[in-house]
């Protein structure tokens, strides 16, 4: 059943599965999670969970089946290249119980980049698409991603993932956008915690976060409020400033948006 916000509009949720032994071993640092999270927030989809899974078919299938039942969309990155350990496509096919084979639509796209003699058996692994999937365009290297059901399968290379995300985004259902307001306070988090806790009780429908930082030898705190209801968000922000004034720290606080 779809979630709804205070205004009755659907909240669209998503999860992300980052696939690859190289991520878990530390050989490669993920550069996609933050980008996808910001992108989803911007278009009105709430990214609720991220999992990192190695190149193990059963583990990928288990993660897919758990998350696609729990969220409106599941995005995956990684594991759709030409090598033997790129097993995301067949894992998705197994999760959906459909066959996988070389897709002539994908081959046609790859012919825009490769000559026929260069479309080797290895490269054609990137044209394997589960039956019934829609293709996601890759304007960088032409080998496509795909979408099947509520699962969106993209490359792990950031530049390629980003163009795939741009291509698939218009097909996705979106909800009300999540708005944020931030206040930077040049005081330690511990000083802010009691007042913020009371404020959260008063505005239980406006999630509030406290994020410490250390800068120029001093501790400070970023206070972040989130809501899809702009009016309610502004009420909470006003109450936050009143709290800071009551605590005598308004003079060292400023809007951080």
RANOR-V714494 format. One line per field, one symbol per residue. phi: phi as a letter, one per 20 degrees, with the letter a starting at -180 (. if undefined). psi: psi as a letter, one per 40 degrees, with the letter a starting at -180 (. if undefined). Layout:
phi = ???
psi = ???
This chain:
phi = .ffcefenegeedbccdedqffffenfcefcdgfffgfffgfencefdbccdcfecgfffffffffefeecfccdccnnceeefeedfgfffgffemcfcbfefffffffffddfgfeefgfffgfdfcfgneeedfcfecmfeebcclddddcfefgffgffffffegfeefcdffeeccccecebfggfegfffffffffdfedgccccfbcblmcebbedcdcaedfffffffffffffffffemdffdcbfdf
psi = hiiiadeeiihhiiihhhhhddddeedhhhedddddddddddefhhhdihihiighdddddddddddeddidihiihiefaeidegeddddddddefiihihhdddddddeediiddegidddedeehhiheiiihigededhiaihhbfhhhiidhddddddddddddeeihiahihiihihhhfiiddddddddddddddgeeghhihhiihhfeiiihhhhihiehdddddddddddddddddefedefiihe.
